[in-house]
Amino acid sequence: MKNYSRANTGIDLNLIPVFIEIVRCGSMAKASLRLEMSRPAVSLALKRFNQLFDEPLFFRKGLYLEPTEKALALTSSLEILMGDIHDNIAAVNSGKNKTPAQNVPGLGNIIQRSESPL
């Protein structure tokens, strides 16, 4: 089994919901309100997330951030993955599925998707 720890991958998975919310809102200020985070914390999270990529994910348009095509494609993939993760956790917590992680519906898809390049 792969080790997906931040120390191993260099990716802080906590940055993903922040990135998704900025794309949805179009601004760090609105995203900070919806995430119940300070604006500086959202700004820092976006800066850290941007460092994972070779090119910018947003263009500034006045007070708003316009996502690039790459950011929109990435958001779509990440929303699916986050939805799958939430669904699987809910299934396990509901008591309907008390099997090992390999047998949790959809988890194999998450693992396959996470191992394939964007």
Order of alpha helices (4+ residues) and beta strands (2+ residues): alpha-alpha-alpha-alpha-beta-beta-alpha-alpha
